[in-house]
Amino acid sequence: MYSKSLVEEEVLEKFNHEIKADENYAQVVIEIKAPPNTYEEVKRIFNALGIHIIETKHLSSKRVLVKLDVRDMRSVALELTENGFSVKGINASSFGF
C-alpha cells in the first residue's frame, strides 16, 4: 500500500490553502516565468482551446490561480504543461456527477 511522504503531504496542504474546489468551475495554479511562459501565452492557449477565464487571482509575483469556464481541467493542464508551464489544478467538485 502506498503512503504519502512528508514532502507530498506538505505540498498537498499548501495546495489546499491556495485552491478550494468550486462546484461548477475547474481551477489551475500556473507558475509564470520569463518569456515565452508569460500570462499572455496562457491566455493564448486558453483561447485556442475555446476556454474562458472566469476569475484570476495572483498568489505571488510568479503564480496565478485561474478559474475556468469548464468542469474538467485535464486538457488545459496538459496543453500548458506541453508548452513549458508548471501547473496544478482541480476539477469542479461536481465533475463526473
WOQUIGI-V983701 format. One record per residue. N is the residue number from 1. RES is the residue in three letters. SS is DSSP state (@ for helix, = for strand, . for the rest). PHI is phi in degrees with one decimal (999 if undefined). Layout:
N:RES:SS:PHI
N:RES:SS:PHI
//
This chain:
1:MET:.:999
2:TYR:.:-84.0
3:SER:.:-123.9
4:LYS:.:-71.7
5:SER:.:-77.9
6:LEU:@:-60.5
7:VAL:@:-63.2
8:GLU:@:-59.8
9:GLU:@:-65.8
10:GLU:@:-65.6
11:VAL:@:-64.0
12:LEU:@:-62.8
13:GLU:@:-62.9
14:LYS:@:-63.4
15:PHE:@:-60.6
16:ASN:@:-64.4
17:HIS:@:-75.4
18:GLU:@:-83.3
19:ILE:.:-138.1
20:LYS:.:-112.9
21:ALA:.:-59.2
22:ASP:.:-108.0
23:GLU:.:-63.7
24:ASN:.:-114.5
25:TYR:.:-128.3
26:ALA:.:-75.8
27:GLN:=:-137.9
28:VAL:=:-135.1
29:VAL:=:-104.1
30:ILE:=:-119.4
31:GLU:=:-87.6
32:ILE:.:-97.1
33:LYS:.:-120.4
34:ALA:.:-68.0
35:PRO:.:-49.1
36:PRO:.:-90.1
37:ASN:.:-87.0
38:THR:.:-106.4
39:TYR:@:-63.8
40:GLU:@:-62.1
41:GLU:@:-67.7
42:VAL:@:-57.7
43:LYS:@:-62.8
44:ARG:@:-62.6
45:ILE:@:-64.6
46:PHE:@:-59.0
47:ASN:@:-60.3
48:ALA:@:-62.8
49:LEU:@:-86.5
50:GLY:.:75.2
51:ILE:.:-107.5
52:HIS:.:-109.8
53:ILE:=:-84.2
54:ILE:=:-86.9
55:GLU:=:-155.4
56:THR:=:-127.0
57:LYS:=:-133.5
58:HIS:=:-81.2
59:LEU:.:-86.4
60:SER:.:-162.3
61:SER:.:-68.1
62:LYS:.:-117.3
63:ARG:=:-131.9
64:VAL:=:-132.5
65:LEU:=:-100.4
66:VAL:=:-123.6
67:LYS:=:-94.2
68:LEU:=:-114.5
69:ASP:.:-85.0
70:VAL:.:-131.4
71:ARG:.:-93.0
72:ASP:.:-113.1
73:MET:.:-96.0
74:ARG:@:-60.8
75:SER:@:-66.7
76:VAL:@:-66.3
77:ALA:@:-60.6
78:LEU:@:-62.8
79:GLU:@:-63.7
80:LEU:@:-64.3
81:THR:@:-62.4
82:GLU:@:-63.4
83:ASN:.:-98.3
84:GLY:.:93.1
85:PHE:.:-88.9
86:SER:=:-93.7
87:VAL:=:-134.8
88:LYS:=:-126.6
89:GLY:=:-151.7
90:ILE:=:-144.4
91:ASN:.:-74.6
92:ALA:.:-59.3
93:SER:.:-65.9
94:SER:.:-93.1
95:PHE:.:-61.5
96:GLY:.:89.5
97:PHE:.:-107.2
//
